Amino acid sequence: QVQVAESGGGLVRIGGSLRLTCVASGRTYNIYDMGWYRQAPGKQRELVATITHYGSTNYGDSVKGRFTISRDNAKNTVYLQMNSLNSEDTAVYYCNSAGDYPGENYWGQGTQVTVAS
């Protein structure tokens, strides 16, 4: 049983920066692969970035060079540093965590990021 909670969303100006935080808590006995996904209004949920338990990262093409995912394994916490934000980055951002066995996944409630002038 893993609880996932995102925080750090809000309103930011175009060209600005924002850092999101995701904490995996509860009965977390291991370090898990985790990732960020986002869903804009009327759009499909898309991959933003993932990070394995050992630190290997992967990014969606639309955020490469602008976003950075990192983690603090001691805290079961993953961060998403978002720079050079534009209106296309407006979405609900969801954090996902793997669990203790294949196919076990947990999602956070999402945090709204709105980028506007």
C-alpha positions, 0 to 999 in steps of 0.5 A, a space after each residue: 500500500 503506497 500513498 502518493 501525494 503531489 504538491 507545488 502546483 499553481 499559477 506561473 507566468 510564461 517563461 517562469 519556473 516551478 518545482 513540483 514535489 511528489 512523496 510516496 508514503 505509507 507501507 513503502 518498503 522499497 525504493 520505487 520507479 516513479 514518474 510524472 504525467 500530465 493531462 491538459 483539458 481535452 487532451 490525453 494524459 502524456 508522459 512528462 518524465 520518469 526516474 528509476 529507483 537507481 536514477 535513470 531518467 527519461 523525458 517526453 519530447 515536449 519537455 526535454 531541455 526544460 524540465 528536470 526530474 530528480 529524487 531523494 531516495 531517503 525521503 521517497 520523494 521525487 521532484 520536477 523542476 520546470 523551467 521556461 514554462 509556456 502555455 502548453 505546459 498548463 495541465 494537471 500533473 500527476 505523480 505515479 509510483 511503482 509498488 513492490 510487484 510488477 503491475 502495482 502502480 499508485 497515482 496521486 490526486 494531481 496538482 494543477 499547473 497554470 501558465 499564463 501571462 
